[in-house]
Amino acid sequence: AGPWCAGCTRLNFGSGVGSFANLTPLSLDYLKMDGTYTRDAHTDNVNREMVSAMVKLARTLDFRIIAEAVEDDAALEAARTMGFDYIQGYAIARPAPLPMAA
């Protein structure tokens, strides 16, 4: 997951094997919600309700939740309102190259 979370487990939810059926048997620390759901949650009522339901379920399972594809201030505020713990996306920063190791 990264140096900030050595030993943590994470599931990218919403694509591939990341589905509701796979959530309960797994021992996860973090649930990363696919941008397909989070991208338009601040403007699309159906996406917002789906995301809210997934956030509620993740809370029931004691997962921390990461929102992908948070692109602007409106999406950032929506992610906060919906209860995400962490976000990824242009609202925070554009991708940048890693500095060279010394």
Phi, psi and omega in degrees: 000328179143165182297336179286351184214052179300128179087358179276155174244148184217146176236130172280107186269136174114353178215153178059232183281354181279088179225170180307320184298335183265358185284312190291324181281353184268147174260095185247155172256323185230143173241118180259113185276128182302142180299340176305324181271318188279334187305315184247016184297335180280347180238345184248113183301321181293313177300318180300316179292322177296314180297316179301319178295319180292322177297317179298316178297316179299321177296319178299325181271005179062038175264148167275149190237132179246129176262130176266158171061042174271101195263339184211179183298323179294318178292325177297314179296321178296318179298319177297313182298322181282350173098019177292148178272324183221157176225158171229141175147176184297341178297335178265306181191154173282153176301144180219152178293149176286143176292152179291141178290146181282000000 
